Amino acid sequence: MQITVAMDNNVPFNQRRPLVAEHGVSFVIDTGSERILYDTGQTGAVVGNLTTLGIPPSSLDGIVLSHGHYDHTGGLLAVLRAASKDIPVTIHARAFADRYSVTPARRTPVGVPFAEDFIRGIGGAWNLAKGPTEVAPGLWFSGSIPRVTDFEAGDTRLTLATAAGDQPDPMDDDTVLYLMGNRGLVVIGGCTHSGLVNAVRYGFTVTGADRLQGWIGGTHLGPVSSNQQDRTIAQLIDWNPDFVAANHCTGFAVMARLQQSFGERFIPAFVGETIAID
């Protein structure tokens, strides 16, 4: 099995292929029998990257969306049109909420940039799931992740529009993917608003694994408190995974800390990077 980064905030300085980056993330999980696209980036630019990587959208067997934010779902329209087939799409049932990022200076919409009826009408065999769902042989969509830690508070800028006004967004549609390697659990995160530690612990419950083999994807550690950053990194060190491949909302400062903590086991998961899972 291998995971290829089709979109991220960054392209490696030595990348010779004409790949592009944007604020967003997308991965292709090749199970050996199926190709699953996990998230679609912010715009349709992911279609060009997929083609450059030799993974045309028509070769995809499924799409999974990690949660209802624009930088993970914005490329969906372009991918569905490029795929030209009724491809299965898995997303949490609550992903189409009315979401914003609020600062003292502005209130910015950050939800799925398409109306639910519109994007579902474009095509796809839609599965709106809330709990663990096997989306390909050996590859599991987590569904809602229980919040069990006392330090993973998340990003306080994110709100949910309600009849009573903006409320803190519980992000209960935040999901990850789980797969089993030969040496334990591998977790693939989009943004992991629910917390990296919560996500991994739930993965142990869902899969029965007792060891973390590796982490891939966004950690959302960039925008959170130093306490959450410190305690998450400490737990990762204690789990002693074979690799940590972080990107997107992790941020350069936290990525630097992860590199210092894990050395050669740290992988900057920029556009074009491929991680083999054994």
C-alpha positions as CSV (number, residue, x, y, z in Angstrom):
1,M,0.0,0.0,0.0
2,Q,1.2,3.5,-0.7
3,I,0.0,7.1,0.0
4,T,0.9,9.9,-2.4
5,V,0.4,13.6,-1.5
6,A,-1.6,15.1,-4.4
7,M,-2.0,18.5,-2.8
8,D,-0.4,20.4,0.2
9,N,0.6,24.0,1.1
10,N,4.1,23.3,-0.2
11,V,6.0,21.7,-3.1
12,P,9.6,20.5,-2.3
13,F,12.3,22.7,-3.5
14,N,13.8,19.9,-5.5
15,Q,10.6,18.7,-7.1
16,R,11.2,18.7,-10.9
17,R,7.6,17.8,-12.0
18,P,5.2,20.7,-12.8
19,L,3.2,20.3,-9.6
20,V,1.5,23.1,-7.8
21,A,0.7,23.9,-4.2
22,E,-2.2,25.7,-2.4
23,H,-3.6,26.0,1.1
24,G,-5.3,22.6,1.2
25,V,-4.5,18.9,1.2
26,S,-5.2,15.8,-0.8
27,F,-3.9,12.2,-0.8
28,V,-4.2,9.2,-3.0
29,I,-4.3,5.9,-1.1
30,D,-3.4,3.0,-3.4
31,T,-4.3,-0.2,-1.6
32,G,-3.1,-2.4,-4.4
33,S,-6.6,-3.1,-5.6
34,E,-8.2,0.3,-5.3
35,R,-7.3,4.0,-5.5
36,I,-9.0,6.3,-3.0
37,L,-8.7,10.1,-3.1
38,Y,-8.7,11.5,0.4
39,D,-9.7,15.2,0.3
40,T,-9.5,17.4,-2.8
41,G,-7.7,20.5,-1.8
42,Q,-9.0,24.1,-2.1
43,T,-9.5,24.4,-5.9
44,G,-9.5,22.2,-9.0
45,A,-5.7,22.4,-9.1
46,V,-5.6,18.9,-7.7
47,V,-6.8,17.5,-11.0
48,G,-3.6,18.8,-12.8
49,N,-1.4,17.3,-10.0
50,L,-3.1,14.0,-10.2
51,T,-2.6,13.9,-14.0
52,T,1.1,14.9,-13.6
53,L,1.5,12.1,-11.0
54,G,0.1,9.6,-13.4
55,I,-3.1,9.2,-11.4
56,P,-5.9,10.5,-13.7
57,P,-9.2,11.1,-11.9
58,S,-10.8,8.5,-14.1
59,S,-8.6,5.8,-12.4
60,L,-10.0,6.6,-8.9
61,D,-12.3,4.1,-7.2
62,G,-13.6,6.3,-4.4
63,I,-13.4,9.7,-2.7
64,V,-13.4,10.3,1.0
65,L,-13.6,13.8,2.5
66,S,-12.2,14.4,6.0
67,H,-14.5,17.2,7.1
68,G,-16.6,20.1,5.9
69,H,-14.0,22.9,5.3
70,Y,-13.2,24.6,1.9
71,D,-9.5,23.6,1.8
72,H,-10.4,19.9,1.8
73,T,-13.6,19.9,-0.3
74,G,-13.1,22.8,-2.8
75,G,-11.6,20.6,-5.5
76,L,-14.5,18.1,-5.4
77,L,-16.5,19.6,-8.3
78,A,-13.4,19.5,-10.6
79,V,-12.5,15.9,-9.5
80,L,-16.1,14.6,-10.0
81,R,-16.3,16.2,-13.5
82,A,-12.8,14.9,-14.5
83,A,-13.6,11.4,-13.2
84,S,-16.5,11.1,-15.6
85,K,-18.1,8.3,-13.7
86,D,-20.4,7.7,-10.7
87,I,-17.7,7.4,-8.1
88,P,-18.4,6.6,-4.5
89,V,-18.1,9.6,-2.2
90,T,-17.9,9.2,1.6
91,I,-18.3,12.2,3.9
92,H,-19.7,12.7,7.4
93,A,-23.4,13.4,7.6
94,R,-22.8,16.7,9.4
95,A,-20.2,18.1,7.0
96,F,-22.4,20.6,5.2
97,A,-22.7,22.9,8.3
98,D,-22.6,26.7,8.0
99,R,-19.0,27.5,9.2
100,Y,-16.9,30.5,9.8
101,S,-13.5,31.6,11.1
102,V,-13.9,34.6,13.3
103,T,-11.2,37.1,14.4
104,P,-11.6,40.6,15.8
105,A,-11.1,41.9,12.2
106,R,-13.3,39.7,10.1
107,R,-15.8,36.8,9.8
108,T,-14.8,34.5,7.0
109,P,-16.8,31.6,5.6
110,V,-14.8,28.4,5.7
111,G,-17.3,25.6,5.1
112,V,-17.9,23.4,2.0
113,P,-18.0,25.9,-0.9
114,F,-20.9,24.2,-2.6
115,A,-24.5,23.7,-1.6
116,E,-25.2,20.1,-0.6
117,D,-28.0,19.6,-3.2
118,F,-25.8,21.1,-6.0
119,I,-22.6,19.1,-5.4
120,R,-24.5,15.8,-4.8
121,G,-26.4,16.5,-8.0
122,I,-23.1,16.6,-10.0
123,G,-22.6,12.9,-9.5
124,G,-21.2,10.3,-7.2
125,A,-22.7,7.6,-5.2
126,W,-22.8,9.4,-1.8
127,N,-22.4,7.8,1.6
128,L,-23.1,10.2,4.5
129,A,-21.7,8.3,7.4
130,K,-21.4,9.0,11.1
131,G,-19.5,5.9,12.4
132,P,-16.6,3.7,11.3
133,T,-17.0,2.6,7.7
134,E,-14.7,0.4,5.5
135,V,-14.2,2.4,2.3
136,A,-11.8,-0.1,0.7
137,P,-10.4,-3.4,1.8
138,G,-8.4,-2.7,5.0
139,L,-9.1,1.1,4.8
140,W,-11.4,2.6,7.4
141,F,-13.2,5.9,7.6
142,S,-13.3,6.8,11.3
143,G,-16.6,8.6,11.6
144,S,-16.9,11.0,14.5
145,I,-13.9,10.8,16.8
146,P,-14.6,10.8,20.6
147,R,-13.0,13.6,22.5
148,V,-11.3,12.0,25.5
149,T,-8.2,14.1,26.2
150,D,-8.3,17.2,28.4
151,F,-5.8,19.2,26.4
152,E,-6.9,19.0,22.7
153,A,-9.1,22.1,22.7
154,G,-8.6,22.8,19.0
155,D,-8.9,26.1,17.2
156,T,-11.1,28.6,19.1
157,R,-11.5,30.8,16.0
158,L,-13.8,28.3,14.3
159,T,-17.5,28.9,14.7
160,L,-20.8,27.4,13.6
161,A,-23.7,29.7,12.5
162,T,-26.9,29.0,14.4
163,A,-30.3,30.7,15.0
164,A,-28.8,32.1,18.2
165,G,-25.7,33.4,16.5
166,D,-22.2,32.1,16.1
167,Q,-21.3,29.3,18.5
168,P,-18.0,27.4,18.9
169,D,-17.8,24.7,16.2
170,P,-17.6,21.2,17.8
171,M,-16.3,19.9,14.5
172,D,-18.0,16.6,15.1
173,D,-17.7,15.8,11.4
174,D,-13.9,15.7,11.7
175,T,-12.7,12.2,10.6
176,V,-9.5,10.4,9.7
177,L,-8.6,7.2,7.9
178,Y,-7.2,4.0,9.5
179,L,-5.2,1.2,8.0
180,M,-3.1,-1.6,9.4
181,G,0.5,-2.0,8.5
182,N,2.7,-4.9,9.4
183,R,3.8,-3.2,12.6
184,G,0.7,-1.5,13.7
185,L,-1.8,1.3,13.0
186,V,-1.3,3.9,10.4
187,V,-3.5,7.1,10.7
188,I,-4.1,9.5,7.8
189,G,-5.5,12.9,8.9
190,G,-6.9,15.7,6.9
191,C,-6.8,18.5,9.5
192,T,-7.5,16.4,12.7
193,H,-9.5,19.1,14.4
194,S,-10.6,16.5,16.9
195,G,-7.0,16.2,18.1
196,L,-4.2,13.8,17.0
197,V,-4.1,11.9,20.3
198,N,-7.9,11.5,20.2
199,A,-7.7,10.2,16.6
200,V,-5.0,7.7,17.3
201,R,-6.6,6.4,20.5
202,Y,-9.9,5.9,18.7
203,G,-8.0,4.1,15.9
204,F,-6.7,1.6,18.5
205,T,-10.3,1.0,19.5
206,V,-11.7,0.7,15.9
207,T,-8.9,-1.6,14.6
208,G,-7.8,-3.5,17.7
209,A,-4.2,-2.3,17.1
210,D,-2.0,-1.6,20.2
211,R,0.9,0.2,18.4
212,L,1.1,3.3,16.2
213,Q,3.2,2.4,13.1
214,G,2.9,5.9,11.5
215,W,1.1,9.2,11.1
216,I,0.4,10.9,7.8
217,G,-1.2,14.3,7.2
218,G,-2.5,17.4,8.8
219,T,-2.3,17.7,12.6
220,H,-3.8,21.2,13.1
221,L,-1.1,21.8,15.7
222,G,-0.1,25.1,14.0
223,P,-3.0,27.2,15.3
224,V,-3.5,25.6,18.8
225,S,-2.0,26.4,22.2
226,S,1.5,25.6,23.1
227,N,0.2,23.3,25.8
228,Q,-1.6,21.2,23.2
229,Q,1.4,21.2,21.0
230,D,3.7,20.1,23.8
231,R,1.5,17.3,25.1
232,T,0.7,16.0,21.6
233,I,4.4,15.8,20.7
234,A,5.2,14.2,24.0
235,Q,2.6,11.5,23.4
236,L,3.8,10.9,19.9
237,I,7.4,10.4,21.2
238,D,6.0,8.0,23.8
239,W,4.2,6.0,21.1
240,N,7.5,5.8,19.1
241,P,6.1,5.4,15.6
242,D,8.2,4.3,12.7
243,F,7.5,7.5,10.9
244,V,5.6,10.9,11.2
245,A,4.7,12.4,7.8
246,A,3.1,15.8,8.6
247,N,1.9,18.6,6.4
248,H,-0.8,21.3,5.8
249,C,-2.1,22.8,9.1
250,T,0.9,21.5,11.1
251,G,2.9,24.6,10.4
252,F,6.6,25.0,9.9
253,A,7.4,25.7,13.6
254,V,5.8,22.4,14.7
255,M,7.2,20.5,11.7
256,A,10.7,21.7,12.8
257,R,10.0,20.3,16.3
258,L,8.8,17.0,14.9
259,Q,12.0,16.8,12.8
260,Q,14.1,17.4,15.9
261,S,12.1,14.8,17.8
262,F,12.0,12.0,15.2
263,G,15.1,12.7,13.0
264,E,15.1,10.6,9.9
265,R,11.7,9.2,10.9
266,F,10.1,12.6,10.1
267,I,8.8,13.1,6.6
268,P,7.7,16.6,5.3
269,A,4.7,15.4,3.4
270,F,4.7,18.0,0.6
271,V,3.2,17.7,-2.9
272,G,4.5,14.7,-4.8
273,E,5.8,12.8,-1.7
274,T,5.0,9.0,-1.7
275,I,5.0,7.0,1.6
276,A,5.1,3.2,1.3
277,I,3.3,1.2,4.0
278,D,4.5,-2.3,4.7
